[in-house]
Amino acid sequence: MSGITSALQHHHKLCDEDFAGAEEAAHKGDWAACTATYGKFRTEMLAHFSVEEEVLFPAFEQRTGMVGGPTQVMRGEHVQMRDLLRQMDEALAQKNADGFGGAAETLLIMMQQHNMKEENILYPMCDQALGQDGDLQSRIASGLTV
């Protein structure tokens, strides 16, 4: 795992761990732990989306001229996942385990599919197109909060 996207791939795993912790805490009804872990997860996810949308995708699109392809699909999925985060926010505020769990289950499936597409298709395309751009790699890494 090297190249421009290595920090993003590593960040997927960190987000997954936080997500699992939040989901487990909600299932147990430990709302204090859920609030803390979910808050960290949410912050990390939104930072991840921002780095991709504001740094990686524009660089890839500029280098390749490909603006209507995989980056557009990923942006669309980010919108859907942000909506699920909003649903989880509401459920958490109401301490609604069923609502939180339902939105979390849908988000988990989306994240798994999304991450597979990024890690197996888009990220290798980005690594190939963008090469070993140290400045871009630093901008990506600095945008991730972990």
N, C-alpha and C positions, 0 to 999 in steps of 0.2 A: 504494500500500500504506500506508494510514493507518488509524488506529483502534486499538481495544483490542488487537487481535491482530497488529499489525504486527511487534512484536518476536518473536513466535512464528513468524511466516512467515519472517522473516530467519533465525531460529535453525534452521529446517528446512534451509536452504541450508548453514549452517556445519556442521551434523551430517552432511549428505551429503558434504561435502568431506573431513571427518575419516574417515568410513566408507570412502570410496574410497581414501584413503591407507593405511588399515589393511589393506584387502583386497589392495591392490597389494603391500604389504610382505610379507604372508603368502604371496602367490603367488610372490614372489622368494625366500622362505625367510629373509628378513631379520627374524628374530624380535625383535631389540632394537627396531627401528623399528616393527614391528607392535605390540609391547607398549606402546610409548609412544603411538602414534597411536590404537590401539584403546582404550587407557585413557582418553584424552581424549574420544573419541567416546562411550564408555560413560557417563562422568560427565555429559556434555552431554545424552545421551538420557534418562538417569534424572532429571536436573534438569528437562528439558522435560516429561516425564510428570508429575512432581510439581507443577509450576506449573499445568499444565492440570487435574489432578485435585484440587488443594487450593485453587486460586485461581479460575481461569477457569470451570470447570464448575460449581462451587457458586454462583458469582455469576449465571451464566446460568440455572441451574435455579431459583434463588430469584426472579429477575426474571420468568421466563416461566412457572414452575410445571411445566415440561417436564422430568421426571426419568427417564422410561423411554425416551427417544428417542435422538437422536444421541450424547449424552454417554455413555449406557450402552454403546452400540456402541463408541465410542472407548476407553472403559475396558477393555472386553473385549479389544480389539486390543492395548492396552498390556500386558495379562497375557500374551498370546501372544508379543509381542516381547520381554518380559522373559525368557521361557523360552528364546527363541533366543539372547539375550545369555548366559544361563547355559551353553548348549551351546557358544557361542563361547569363553567363559571356560575351559571344560574342555579344548577343543581347543587353545587357546593354551597352557595349562599343559603339555600333552603335546607341544607343537610339532607338532601334527597338521594339516598343511596341507589335507588332504582334508576332515577334519571341520570345520575352521574355514571353508573355502570353501563347503561344503554349507550350513551354518547361515547363513553370510553371504549366500548366494544367495537363500535363502528369506526372510531378513530384508529384503534389498533390495527384493524384490517386495512384501512387506507394507508396508514404509515408503513406497514409491511410491504404492501404493493408498491407504494411510492418509492421507498428506499431501495427496493430491488431494481426498479427502473433506473433510478439515479446511479446506483452503484454498478450495475451491469451494462448500462447503455450510455446515459448522459455523461457521467463522470469520466469514463474512458475516452469519450469523444472530446471532452474539455481538456483532459490531460494531453491528448494527441494534438489538438489544435493550438493550445496555449503554451505547450512546452514547459520549460523550467523557469517561469517568470517569477523571480524572487520577490519583486515588489507586489505582484498580484497575490502570491502565496501569503505574504505578510498581511496584506489587507484582509484576506479571508480569515486568517487566524486571529487577527486583532478584533474582528467583528463578532467572534464567538465569545460568549461570556465566561466560558470555563477555561 
